[in-house]
Amino acid sequence: MKRFFRLAVFALLVGGWTLASASLHVVRTPGKVIVIPKDRVRFHDTFVDTRRWTLDNVSQHPDVSARLVHLGRADLLAHVVTDNTRGDVETQLSEAIAHPQPLPPTTRPAAIEKVVAEVHTATAAVKSIFN
């Protein structure tokens, strides 16, 4: 009975910490590490290191960026903004979130293109089995 009780307490603790980690963003900036609540419970972007971010990264992580702007903590991403003539930090971050720039096309070697084509073929075959 004692062993079962310990196992149940351990399971509750692990479950609680898992739920807590799914409901918080841990954001590392050049000056500090902060913890902010997420607007949805999920595991995406639980830990984010913004020290080497650019405005492209802001648009790639819209949940974290929008949450910082919404909470009035846009100053934590001030190191991302390099052009001060386009407005304040909050305005530029909101613009980057709303209008993300498309990523430039990448050139891949022919071997990678062949692997990608084979993966797509295999995926289509598996989908056809289950449909």
MONORPE-V909984 format. One record per pair of residues at least 24 apart in sequence whose ideal C-beta (glycine too) atoms are under 10 Angstrom apart, sorted by the first residue. I is the first residue (numbers start at 1). GAP is how many residues later the second one is. Records with the same first field share a line. If there is no record, write none. Layout:
# MONORPE-V909984
I = GAP + GAP
This chain:
# MONORPE-V909984
18 = 25
21 = 25 + 26
22 = 24
25 = 36 + 38 + 39 + 42 + 43
26 = 38
27 = 34 + 37 + 38 + 40 + 41 + 46 + 49 + 50
28 = 48
29 = 24 + 39 + 44 + 46 + 47 + 48 + 49 + 50 + 51
30 = 46 + 48 + 49
31 = 45 + 47 + 48
32 = 44
34 = 34 + 37 + 39 + 42
36 = 28 + 31 + 32 + 34 + 35 + 37 + 40
37 = 30 + 34
38 = 25 + 26 + 29
39 = 24 + 27 + 28 + 31 + 32
40 = 27
50 = 26 + 27 + 29 + 30
51 = 28
52 = 27 + 28
53 = 24 + 26 + 27
54 = 25 + 26 + 27 + 28 + 42
55 = 25 + 26 + 27 + 28 + 37 + 38 + 40 + 41 + 42 + 45 + 46
56 = 24 + 40 + 44 + 45 + 46 + 47 + 48
57 = 39
58 = 34 + 35 + 36 + 37 + 38 + 39 + 42
59 = 34 + 36 + 37 + 38 + 39 + 40 + 41 + 42 + 43 + 44
60 = 36 + 40 + 41 + 43
61 = 36
62 = 34 + 35 + 36 + 38
63 = 34
64 = 33
65 = 28 + 29 + 31 + 32
66 = 27 + 28 + 31 + 32
68 = 25
69 = 24 + 25 + 28
70 = 24
